[in-house]
Amino acid sequence: MPGSQPTPSPPFEPWHRTQRNAHDTPALWPSLVFNWYAEKQDNTLNLGAFPPAPGICMLLDENHQPIQIAQTRSVHAFVRSRLLESKPVADQSPRADLRLITHHVWATTLSCPLASDWLTLSLCRQLLPQTADQIVSKWQPWCLSIEPESPAPVWRPVRLDQALSRGAVIKGLARDRQSATQACDQLVDLFELCREPAELAKAPSGCACAYKDMGRCPAACDGSESMTAYRKRMDQSIEFASGMTEPCQSQLEHSMHTSAKAELFEQAQACKLKLKLVAALETSKSLKLTPLSALSYLVIGQSQRPGWQEVYFASPLGVEPLVFMQCPSRDQVCSEIVNRVRQLQESATSCIKSLNTAQLSVLFDSLCVLARHALGPGRKTQVLIALDCADEKRIRKLHQAQHELSKPTTPLPARSSTASSKPADQKESP
């Protein structure tokens, strides 16, 4: 490590994790620490030993108060550009010169983008709460929300923070407002639900809209259908949005074939169109239909150690590092990982159902990170495996992820994203 003095303990908790018993293979993940440190001595920072690898850097002042938290593709390049190279005179950007006020530098190497985002957000939540709020406001997903007990239950696209504060039922996350709105419209079309909640609230004295004349709505608003029948279809849509899509698909296929045999071709065509809606909702890359308690992933990321990969468990309760995994791994090793993940998933599901108000902040931060990676563009340095399948399929996907990440990739140029506690006129974008 840089510097000749003994390395002190960092003034923060970088990662909460439980201790585990040792295994022969795969190698256990060591406690993640900020293992690179430099301290200013005689107005000089010895930064030569920081590695040219992806990671997270923290710049602290003489009182160990955070100045900046940064994710970077090269720790060495970041600290050198911020603390060793002077700002050009012609540079009119708002970037501040941090060389005079920085007295301590902490860094850790971390290659997995999802794990890096989670650790950065956790550090900002501890040390720079306002900056953490700014970060999640950019990462925050939209969701499909419904209040089943309301007089007029309808699907609504809502921002995640609003849905959590209302206590509404959340069945699925969407990357943005457009994706959430489209998904809600598709659910309404699929189950022939009401599009005019104001009129539905007046049932059975409401006024039917044009969809009744088109045969696309049974019109519970004007009493043509009972509210009991309407709520039954609403419950079916909630089950569908919870990921239980097979009953709906099987029923539509049976109805389509039955109508076709009876030469009721218009009804058969209507069923065929609904089957296309089912396929669109199931295969959308910007939407995940599942209860929040079941939203969890096995994350495989590239490691700085050649021939090895990092394994994480990501759930609405956070991101937990599990093991180093040598690739290719034997089936026995993958089975051990999958068994451990199943236990963690069951534990997380039970904990999420009993969360109190004070714990919603962790849930919110975790969902923002999960949505950013699960619903966003893919990353070449990590693979996410959704844990909504059987163990055999998880093992097969784990082998596929190892093979995919083992392919050589072209190194990316150095780049960093930062969170800062500098004054507003010198503040950098998180």
Wavefront OBJ file of the C-alpha trace (Angstrom):
o trace
v 0.000 0.000 0.000
v 1.143 3.563 -0.554
v 2.725 5.364 2.362
v 5.012 4.161 5.120
v 2.631 4.707 8.066
v 0.309 1.928 9.289
v -2.991 2.025 7.421
v -5.849 3.242 9.676
v -9.380 1.926 9.586
v -11.642 3.768 7.117
v -14.232 6.113 8.670
v -17.129 4.163 7.142
v -18.505 0.640 6.751
v -17.899 -0.300 3.078
v -19.985 -3.464 2.966
v -22.217 -5.298 5.398
v -21.846 -9.055 5.097
v -22.091 -12.089 7.363
v -19.154 -14.383 7.979
v -19.326 -17.813 6.379
v -17.693 -21.149 6.958
v -14.860 -22.060 4.640
v -15.238 -24.327 1.617
v -12.546 -25.950 -0.464
v -14.108 -24.676 -3.673
v -15.270 -22.206 -4.707
v -12.973 -19.837 -2.828
v -14.813 -17.636 -0.353
v -15.092 -13.957 -1.050
v -12.922 -12.113 1.490
v -14.431 -9.230 3.458
v -14.528 -6.391 0.958
v -12.345 -3.551 2.235
v -10.862 -0.390 0.833
v -7.386 -1.893 0.578
v -5.523 0.991 -1.079
v -4.695 3.998 1.062
v -2.573 7.145 0.832
v -2.107 9.942 3.363
v -0.664 13.397 2.799
v 2.764 13.781 4.419
v 4.822 16.962 4.035
v 2.211 18.224 1.542
v 2.875 15.162 -0.633
v 0.591 12.277 -1.543
v 2.298 9.056 -2.598
v -0.097 7.746 -5.236
v 2.212 5.597 -7.322
v 0.962 2.236 -6.044
v -2.727 2.655 -6.904
v -3.682 -0.027 -9.461
v -4.788 0.692 -13.058
v -8.022 -1.274 -12.535
v -11.744 -0.469 -12.229
v -12.856 0.484 -8.745
v -14.111 3.131 -6.336
v -12.111 6.034 -4.880
v -12.827 8.269 -1.910
v -11.089 11.586 -1.327
v -11.210 12.875 2.282
v -10.082 16.129 3.908
v -7.857 16.434 6.977
v -10.829 15.731 9.278
v -11.706 12.562 7.340
v -14.798 14.223 5.871
v -15.665 13.109 2.327
v -14.802 15.408 -0.554
v -15.569 13.081 -3.411
v -16.685 9.491 -4.068
v -15.939 8.254 -7.569
v -16.429 5.171 -9.718
v -13.695 4.832 -12.292
v -12.395 2.411 -14.895
v -8.856 3.060 -13.671
v -8.137 3.909 -10.034
v -4.581 4.933 -10.920
v -5.686 7.258 -13.732
v -8.356 8.889 -11.559
v -6.145 9.741 -8.593
v -3.402 10.907 -10.924
v -5.692 13.227 -12.898
v -7.351 14.667 -9.779
v -4.423 14.913 -7.403
v -1.175 14.971 -9.389
v -1.965 16.886 -12.555
v -2.769 20.595 -12.321
v -5.830 21.981 -14.060
v -4.937 23.738 -17.358
v -5.372 27.510 -17.303
v -7.564 27.394 -20.405
v -9.905 24.852 -18.781
v -13.095 26.738 -17.871
v -15.003 23.703 -16.568
v -16.408 23.844 -13.008
v -14.102 21.032 -11.867
v -12.347 22.111 -8.692
v -8.664 21.672 -7.873
v -8.717 19.125 -5.040
v -4.981 18.832 -4.452
v -4.838 21.322 -1.585
v -7.800 20.035 0.423
v -7.316 16.259 -0.047
v -5.418 14.619 2.811
v -6.544 10.982 2.580
v -7.332 8.695 -0.353
v -9.109 5.345 -0.067
v -9.683 2.990 -2.974
v -10.841 -0.529 -3.777
v -10.846 -2.464 -7.030
v -14.203 -3.764 -8.204
v -15.028 -4.930 -11.729
v -18.733 -5.841 -11.553
v -20.815 -2.766 -12.569
v -23.849 -3.710 -10.464
v -21.750 -4.318 -7.339
v -19.846 -1.092 -7.952
v -23.082 0.905 -8.265
v -24.472 -0.632 -5.077
v -21.300 0.038 -3.057
v -21.041 3.618 -4.339
v -24.682 4.310 -3.484
v -24.273 2.733 -0.028
v -21.247 4.910 0.703
v -23.069 8.027 -0.463
v -26.072 7.073 1.683
v -23.764 6.912 4.721
v -21.561 9.917 4.031
v -23.322 12.124 1.431
v -27.096 11.599 1.835
v -28.075 14.464 -0.470
v -25.842 13.100 -3.193
v -27.398 9.639 -2.751
v -30.833 11.199 -3.267
v -29.611 12.808 -6.500
v -28.233 9.490 -7.750
v -31.409 7.472 -7.128
v -33.534 10.214 -8.694
v -31.695 9.440 -11.958
v -31.771 5.657 -11.530
v -35.316 5.388 -10.188
v -37.574 3.038 -12.183
v -41.311 3.206 -12.767
v -43.649 0.468 -11.657
v -47.057 -1.031 -12.324
v -49.231 -0.152 -9.348
v -52.787 -0.943 -8.328
v -54.986 -0.464 -5.267
v -57.342 -3.502 -5.343
v -59.562 -2.277 -2.486
v -60.314 1.116 -4.039
v -63.810 1.788 -5.488
v -62.298 1.942 -8.970
v -59.226 -0.340 -9.134
v -57.160 0.367 -12.245
v -53.541 -0.138 -13.267
v -51.410 3.018 -13.084
v -47.813 3.767 -14.056
v -46.205 5.304 -10.961
v -42.693 6.257 -9.934
v -41.279 3.823 -7.416
v -40.985 6.306 -4.531
v -44.620 7.349 -4.942
v -45.842 3.750 -4.995
v -43.888 2.868 -1.837
v -45.145 5.944 0.017
v -48.776 5.140 -0.892
v -48.502 1.530 0.157
v -49.971 0.423 -3.180
v -49.555 -3.082 -4.590
v -46.505 -3.108 -6.885
v -46.387 -5.851 -9.506
v -43.417 -5.240 -11.752
v -40.765 -2.668 -12.557
v -40.300 -0.741 -15.789
v -37.260 1.114 -17.051
v -39.097 4.379 -17.706
v -42.518 5.986 -17.778
v -43.164 5.048 -21.392
v -42.508 1.351 -20.716
v -44.714 1.378 -17.599
v -47.556 3.156 -19.409
v -47.378 0.720 -22.313
v -47.427 -2.268 -19.956
v -50.485 -0.915 -18.097
v -52.295 -0.397 -21.396
v -51.431 -3.942 -22.467
v -52.799 -5.379 -19.211
v -56.011 -3.370 -19.675
v -56.413 -4.670 -23.240
v -55.566 -8.231 -22.257
v -58.128 -8.474 -19.447
v -60.642 -5.967 -20.857
v -60.435 -3.660 -17.855
v -61.907 -0.184 -17.454
v -60.143 2.800 -19.027
v -62.266 5.447 -17.281
v -61.777 5.135 -13.497
v -63.982 8.176 -12.824
v -66.955 6.442 -14.460
v -66.108 3.088 -12.878
v -66.314 4.708 -9.433
v -69.961 5.622 -10.217
v -70.936 2.020 -11.081
v -73.610 0.973 -11.827
v -74.685 4.531 -12.672
v -71.672 5.500 -14.796
v -71.567 6.241 -18.491
v -70.045 3.628 -20.813
v -67.302 4.671 -23.216
v -66.732 3.739 -26.852
v -64.884 0.540 -25.908
v -68.230 -1.053 -24.946
v -69.563 -0.431 -28.467
v -66.388 -1.965 -29.917
v -66.880 -5.087 -27.790
v -63.610 -4.559 -25.903
v -65.082 -3.795 -22.467
v -67.995 -5.464 -20.611
v -68.819 -2.034 -19.092
v -69.081 -2.521 -15.349
v -69.446 1.255 -15.093
v -73.038 1.299 -16.430
v -74.099 -1.975 -14.789
v -73.773 -4.173 -17.885
v -71.358 -6.256 -15.813
v -71.306 -6.667 -12.053
v -68.402 -5.267 -10.035
v -67.858 -8.786 -8.685
v -67.104 -10.052 -12.201
v -64.920 -7.015 -12.880
v -62.882 -7.554 -9.711
v -62.437 -11.209 -10.648
v -60.782 -10.175 -13.917
v -58.778 -7.592 -11.998
v -57.504 -10.344 -9.667
v -56.546 -12.387 -12.741
v -54.555 -9.444 -14.073
v -52.755 -9.117 -10.713
v -51.819 -12.809 -10.838
v -50.556 -12.329 -14.389
v -48.480 -9.303 -13.367
v -47.039 -11.404 -10.532
v -45.389 -13.631 -13.129
v -48.059 -16.365 -13.252
v -48.674 -16.050 -16.997
v -49.181 -19.723 -17.920
v -52.872 -20.022 -16.860
v -53.834 -17.012 -18.947
v -51.840 -18.221 -21.944
v -53.289 -21.746 -21.759
v -56.837 -20.410 -21.516
v -56.360 -18.120 -24.522
v -54.863 -20.922 -26.632
v -57.764 -23.230 -25.746
v -60.326 -20.527 -26.568
v -58.618 -19.744 -29.874
v -58.615 -23.382 -31.028
v -62.205 -23.925 -29.839
v -63.429 -20.798 -31.655
v -61.553 -21.749 -34.821
v -63.127 -25.232 -34.853
v -66.554 -23.665 -34.411
v -65.719 -21.261 -37.279
v -66.003 -18.253 -34.960
v -63.081 -16.604 -36.645
v -63.522 -13.143 -35.126
v -63.320 -14.585 -31.612
v -60.326 -16.702 -32.616
v -58.589 -13.626 -34.009
v -59.287 -11.708 -30.782
v -57.662 -14.520 -28.780
v -54.691 -14.523 -31.125
v -54.169 -10.784 -30.588
v -54.291 -11.283 -26.825
v -51.667 -14.024 -27.098
v -49.417 -11.494 -28.830
v -49.928 -9.163 -25.862
v -48.909 -11.976 -23.505
v -45.732 -12.570 -25.520
v -44.931 -8.846 -25.597
v -45.272 -8.535 -21.813
v -43.201 -11.671 -21.156
v -40.322 -10.822 -23.492
v -40.008 -7.073 -22.910
v -36.435 -6.090 -21.971
v -37.597 -2.878 -20.305
v -40.155 -4.576 -18.034
v -40.051 -7.227 -15.314
v -43.387 -8.649 -14.169
v -42.910 -10.048 -10.676
v -43.690 -9.190 -7.051
v -40.936 -7.145 -5.416
v -40.349 -9.922 -2.892
v -39.392 -12.295 -5.748
v -37.167 -9.858 -7.643
v -33.692 -11.320 -7.158
v -30.709 -12.160 -9.339
v -27.525 -14.166 -9.362
v -24.853 -11.811 -10.705
v -21.675 -13.106 -12.338
v -18.967 -10.507 -12.904
v -15.474 -10.494 -14.307
v -12.627 -10.471 -11.784
v -9.222 -8.816 -11.800
v -7.770 -12.256 -11.116
v -7.287 -14.066 -14.444
v -9.382 -17.191 -14.816
v -11.724 -16.285 -11.973
v -15.109 -14.591 -11.692
v -17.047 -12.813 -8.936
v -20.480 -14.053 -7.818
v -23.078 -11.873 -6.065
v -26.624 -12.284 -4.814
v -28.765 -9.227 -5.595
v -32.217 -8.740 -4.075
v -34.404 -5.842 -2.895
v -32.477 -6.034 0.388
v -29.153 -5.242 -1.252
v -26.209 -6.860 -2.993
v -24.165 -9.488 -1.182
v -20.814 -10.819 -2.402
v -20.748 -14.611 -2.311
v -17.699 -16.309 -3.793
v -14.772 -16.196 -6.145
v -15.410 -18.811 -8.811
v -12.771 -20.380 -11.022
v -13.956 -20.940 -14.555
v -14.901 -23.273 -15.956
v -16.380 -24.667 -12.740
v -17.521 -28.193 -12.051
v -21.214 -28.992 -11.684
v -20.672 -29.626 -7.972
v -19.362 -26.078 -7.481
v -22.282 -24.555 -9.387
v -24.713 -26.679 -7.376
v -23.230 -25.357 -4.118
v -23.673 -21.799 -5.339
v -27.259 -22.383 -6.472
v -28.159 -24.062 -3.163
v -26.738 -21.145 -1.204
v -28.568 -18.649 -3.399
v -31.858 -20.498 -2.886
v -31.449 -20.130 0.892
v -30.658 -16.431 0.558
v -33.644 -15.931 -1.743
v -36.037 -17.582 0.713
v -34.641 -15.508 3.563
v -34.884 -12.270 1.559
v -38.484 -13.020 0.527
v -39.605 -13.496 4.122
v -37.751 -10.366 5.284
v -39.223 -8.171 2.545
v -42.773 -9.094 3.546
v -42.128 -7.817 7.091
v -40.218 -4.605 6.340
v -41.008 -1.567 8.455
v -41.045 2.058 7.337
v -37.452 2.687 8.438
v -36.212 -0.094 6.145
v -37.905 1.255 3.012
v -34.812 3.338 2.204
v -32.714 0.181 1.718
v -35.498 -1.375 -0.357
v -35.745 1.745 -2.516
v -31.979 1.997 -3.110
v -31.713 -1.713 -3.947
v -34.577 -1.603 -6.437
v -33.040 1.421 -8.164
v -29.761 -0.454 -8.653
v -31.518 -3.668 -9.766
v -33.694 -1.833 -12.284
v -30.715 0.090 -13.661
v -28.955 -3.156 -14.583
v -31.757 -5.698 -15.081
v -33.840 -3.388 -17.302
v -31.060 -1.366 -18.898
v -28.587 -2.214 -21.659
v -26.423 -5.264 -21.055
v -22.845 -5.010 -19.767
v -19.962 -7.003 -21.198
v -18.383 -7.489 -17.754
v -21.383 -9.061 -15.981
v -24.313 -11.433 -16.497
v -27.561 -11.328 -14.506
v -29.485 -14.568 -13.962
v -33.094 -14.070 -12.881
v -33.945 -16.441 -10.025
v -37.444 -17.252 -11.273
v -36.532 -20.666 -12.663
v -35.709 -24.155 -11.373
v -32.298 -25.055 -9.935
v -31.339 -27.133 -12.986
v -31.927 -24.162 -15.254
v -29.954 -21.879 -12.905
v -26.951 -24.222 -13.088
v -27.163 -24.305 -16.880
v -27.354 -20.502 -17.034
v -24.408 -20.265 -14.641
v -22.248 -22.319 -17.013
v -23.417 -20.171 -19.934
v -22.517 -16.993 -18.045
v -19.031 -18.331 -17.306
v -18.479 -19.114 -20.969
v -19.781 -15.699 -22.072
v -17.595 -13.757 -19.631
v -14.536 -15.811 -20.561
v -14.552 -14.374 -24.073
v -11.847 -11.724 -24.631
v -13.127 -8.144 -24.683
v -11.632 -4.864 -25.824
v -10.572 -2.683 -22.844
v -12.607 0.486 -22.401
v -10.950 3.897 -22.051
v -10.628 5.335 -18.551
v -13.763 7.101 -17.382
v -15.149 8.023 -13.990
v -18.423 9.079 -12.409
v -18.257 11.056 -9.199
v -20.269 12.163 -6.210
v -19.031 15.213 -4.385
v -19.597 17.268 -1.251
v -17.988 20.449 -2.640
v -19.900 23.773 -2.664
v -22.698 24.106 -5.184
v -20.693 26.291 -7.562
v -17.964 23.636 -7.751
v -20.140 20.550 -7.591
v -19.699 17.755 -10.135
v -22.500 15.637 -11.517
v -22.916 12.340 -9.640
l 1 2 3 4 5 6 7 8 9 10 11 12 13 14 15 16 17 18 19 20 21 22 23 24 25 26 27 28 29 30 31 32 33 34 35 36 37 38 39 40 41 42 43 44 45 46 47 48 49 50 51 52 53 54 55 56 57 58 59 60 61 62 63 64 65 66 67 68 69 70 71 72 73 74 75 76 77 78 79 80 81 82 83 84 85 86 87 88 89 90 91 92 93 94 95 96 97 98 99 100 101 102 103 104 105 106 107 108 109 110 111 112 113 114 115 116 117 118 119 120 121 122 123 124 125 126 127 128 129 130 131 132 133 134 135 136 137 138 139 140 141 142 143 144 145 146 147 148 149 150 151 152 153 154 155 156 157 158 159 160 161 162 163 164 165 166 167 168 169 170 171 172 173 174 175 176 177 178 179 180 181 182 183 184 185 186 187 188 189 190 191 192 193 194 195 196 197 198 199 200 201 202 203 204 205 206 207 208 209 210 211 212 213 214 215 216 217 218 219 220 221 222 223 224 225 226 227 228 229 230 231 232 233 234 235 236 237 238 239 240 241 242 243 244 245 246 247 248 249 250 251 252 253 254 255 256 257 258 259 260 261 262 263 264 265 266 267 268 269 270 271 272 273 274 275 276 277 278 279 280 281 282 283 284 285 286 287 288 289 290 291 292 293 294 295 296 297 298 299 300 301 302 303 304 305 306 307 308 309 310 311 312 313 314 315 316 317 318 319 320 321 322 323 324 325 326 327 328 329 330 331 332 333 334 335 336 337 338 339 340 341 342 343 344 345 346 347 348 349 350 351 352 353 354 355 356 357 358 359 360 361 362 363 364 365 366 367 368 369 370 371 372 373 374 375 376 377 378 379 380 381 382 383 384 385 386 387 388 389 390 391 392 393 394 395 396 397 398 399 400 401 402 403 404 405 406 407 408 409 410 411 412 413 414 415 416 417 418 419 420 421 422 423 424 425 426 427 428 429 430
